[in-house]
């Protein structure tokens, strides 16, 4: 407790703690003294010490903390037998939680989402995580009676422990506030059918740095009744798209689309294009379009 006492009257807004090792002990009330604190990073493992993590959250709830970053929160040899996130539901001021360099299995993911769902958190971010399914049916998220306050969800860098498509069963009808979604560096080669494209409030979708092709993004077996009803910004940068004419035809179904990033693909001009009437920004840099233009120029000359 005395370690933080000299800081209690200082307007300290950001704090980084830990060296990536297992937390040993914590004296309740210590972090509660930092009442001006707004952002905190805990670079420690809480395996077998989730009671300490719960107490830390209770103390941080007495400060002005809005952003919480957890680095190496769960190591790959940890068996999570309890729910470590229960205190999130009562964390009044918390708006953003970021989880980095952590092993997360489907059971832990469900526990996290259940508590985030009923919390005031608006931004949920995962960076460089390892995802493993420890249940035969993958992540089965039960229907909730309320809508979530989440506005932004980010997955930036996912390594999959098993060599099969992950399974997700979650209803998107209660994501009424979600406007930003990013799945980057995940190895995605097929857009989850009737899931992402059906989110009613989604305005920005970033699927950069994946393995998507035309048939993977516009999956023939996917027959949604309404495609991206509110989407305005779409990034498909650094994937494996090829056919610009096909892309333009399919993307024109996204009626409100304003910006489209197709940079760093292998796109060629194969025919006439037809774009969404609202499209104002189109990035085609680092593709194979220049080669076709040069061939066309030689034929015309």
Order of alpha helices (4+ residues) and beta strands (2+ residues): alpha-beta-beta-alpha-beta-beta-beta-alpha-beta-beta-beta-beta-beta-beta-alpha-beta-alpha-beta-beta-alpha
